[in-house]
């Protein structure tokens, strides 16, 4: 199995959300630090004693009330749309990409994510010691990856299952799909046996 496992195979990427959160937090921190410096007189005693709403700014806004209101409304709508888009992007289901095997016009061949996951799952469930398996195709159309969960029967040789998964299941999947690499994140759990009634 590839030593370098793609991050997308391990978990969904939240890089965009984290970056935006860090930027908003950094701007808020810098704004608060600036207000603290001004309030403590770091930029001059007079500037520190001035009211929060600068009289010059208030006078200018009073003289340009209509453009200021329009600008405030546009800014508010823009922030609302951006926030709504951010929330929807964070809550949307993770995509399950299909794989294009042939893009020739008129002879396109596409393998669906469900077909990929189903084939790998069926192969994984045939391994000795594997009670059941769950597979999910993630990533993108150009660089797919797999998340595999295996439930092992009691007494199963873990190293043998790991080796068989790599040499039989994942190798077959890579060869069938014509991929040089197919990153996979594998999780193994002990399968619970059927409950026994105590008499």
C-alpha positions in Angstrom: 0.0 0.0 0.0 1.3 3.4 -0.8 3.3 5.0 2.0 1.9 8.4 1.2 -1.8 8.3 1.9 -3.7 11.3 0.5 -5.2 13.5 3.1 -8.6 13.3 1.2 -8.6 9.6 1.9 -8.3 10.1 5.6 -11.0 12.8 6.0 -12.9 15.5 4.3 -10.8 18.6 3.7 -11.9 21.7 5.6 -9.0 23.9 4.4 -11.2 26.6 2.9 -13.3 26.9 6.1 -10.3 26.9 8.4 -8.5 29.5 6.2 -11.5 31.9 6.2 -12.0 31.4 10.0 -8.3 32.2 10.7 -8.5 35.3 8.5 -11.6 36.6 10.2 -10.1 35.9 13.6 -6.9 37.6 12.6 -8.7 40.7 11.4 -10.8 40.9 14.6 -7.6 40.5 16.7 -5.8 43.2 14.8 -8.9 45.5 15.1 -9.1 44.9 18.8 -5.3 45.4 19.3 -5.5 48.7 17.4 -8.4 49.9 19.5 -6.5 49.0 22.6 -3.4 50.9 21.5 -5.4 54.0 20.6 -7.4 53.9 23.8 -4.2 53.7 25.9 -2.8 56.7 24.1 -0.2 54.8 22.1 -1.0 57.0 19.1 -1.2 60.3 21.0 -3.1 61.4 24.1 -5.6 63.5 22.1 -6.5 60.6 19.8 -7.1 58.3 22.7 -9.6 60.7 24.3 -11.7 61.2 21.1 -15.1 59.5 21.0 -15.5 56.1 19.3 -17.6 57.7 16.5 -15.3 60.4 15.2 -17.2 63.7 14.9 -15.6 64.4 11.5 -16.8 61.0 10.2 -20.3 61.6 11.7 -20.5 65.0 10.0 -19.3 63.5 6.7 -21.9 60.7 6.9 -24.6 63.3 7.7 -23.7 65.2 4.6 -23.7 62.0 2.5 -26.5 60.1 4.1 -28.0 58.4 0.9 -24.6 57.1 -0.5 -23.7 55.9 3.0 -27.0 54.0 3.4 -26.7 52.4 0.0 -23.1 51.4 0.7 -24.1 49.9 4.1 -27.0 48.0 2.5 -24.8 46.6 -0.3 -22.1 45.6 2.2 -24.7 43.9 4.4 -26.2 42.0 1.5 -22.7 41.0 0.3 -21.7 39.7 3.8 -25.0 37.8 4.1 -24.5 36.1 0.7 -20.9 35.2 1.5 -21.9 33.9 5.0 -24.8 31.8 3.5 -22.5 30.4 0.8 -19.9 29.5 3.4 -22.5 27.8 5.6 -23.9 25.8 2.6 -20.4 24.8 1.5 -19.6 23.5 5.0 -22.9 21.5 5.3 -23.0 20.0 1.8 -22.4 16.3 1.5 -18.9 15.2 0.5 -18.8 14.5 -3.3 -18.5 11.0 -4.5 -16.6 11.3 -7.8 -17.1 9.2 -10.9 -14.0 8.1 -12.8 -13.6 8.9 -16.6 -11.9 5.8 -18.1 -12.4 7.1 -21.7 -13.2 10.7 -22.8 -13.3 10.0 -26.5 -16.3 11.8 -27.9 -19.1 9.4 -28.7 -17.4 6.5 -26.8 -17.2 7.9 -23.3 -16.8 5.4 -20.5 -17.5 6.5 -16.9 -17.3 4.3 -13.8 -19.5 5.6 -11.0 -18.3 6.0 -7.5 -20.9 3.5 -6.3 -19.6 0.9 -8.8 -16.0 1.4 -7.6 -16.9 1.2 -4.0 -19.2 -1.8 -4.6 -16.5 -3.7 -6.5 -13.8 -3.0 -3.9 -16.2 -3.9 -1.0 -17.1 -7.2 -2.7 -13.4 -8.1 -3.1 -12.6 -7.1 0.5 -15.4 -9.2 1.9 -13.9 -12.3 0.2 -10.7 -12.0 2.3 -10.1 -14.6 5.0 -11.0 -13.2 8.4 -13.1 -10.3 7.1 -16.7 -10.5 8.2 -18.0 -7.4 6.4 -16.6 -4.3 4.7 -17.7 -0.8 3.9 -16.0 1.2 1.1 -16.5 4.8 0.0 -14.9 6.5 -3.0 -13.8 10.1 -2.3 -11.5 12.7 -3.8 -12.0 14.0 -7.3 -12.6 12.6 -10.8 -8.9 13.0 -11.7 -7.5 11.7 -8.4 -9.9 9.3 -6.6 -9.2 7.8 -3.2 -10.9 5.1 -1.0 -12.0 5.0 2.6 -12.2 1.3 3.7 -13.6 0.0 6.9 -13.1 -3.7 7.6 -14.8 -5.7 10.4 -12.6 -8.6 11.3 -13.6 -11.9 12.9 -12.1 -12.9 16.2 -8.7 -14.5 15.9 -8.0 -13.1 12.4 -4.3 -12.5 11.5 -4.2 -8.8 11.1 -0.9 -8.8 9.0 -2.3 -11.3 6.6 -5.5 -9.3 6.1 -3.4 -6.1 5.5 -1.2 -7.9 3.0 -4.1 -9.5 1.1 -5.9 -6.2 1.0 -2.9 -4.6 -0.7 -1.8 -7.3 -3.0 -5.3 -8.6 -4.0 -8.0 -6.0 -3.5 -6.3 -2.6 -4.0 -3.9 -3.9 -6.7 -6.8 -5.3 -8.7 -8.7 -2.0 -8.3 -5.8 0.0 -9.6 -5.2 -2.3 -12.5 -8.9 -2.4 -13.4 -9.2 1.4 -13.3 -5.9 2.0 -15.0 -4.6 4.1 -12.2 -0.9 4.4 -11.2 -2.0 5.0 -7.6 -5.2 4.7 -5.6 -4.7 6.1 -2.1 -6.7 4.4 0.6 -7.3 5.0 4.3 -8.1 1.7 6.0 -9.8 1.2 9.4 -10.1 -2.2 11.0 -12.4 -3.1 13.7 -13.3 -6.3 15.5 -16.7 -7.6 14.3 -19.2 -8.3 17.0 -20.5 -11.9 17.0 -24.2 -12.8 17.3 -25.6 -12.4 20.8 -26.0 -15.6 22.8 -28.9 -16.2 25.0 -28.0 -17.2 28.6 -30.2 -19.9 30.0 
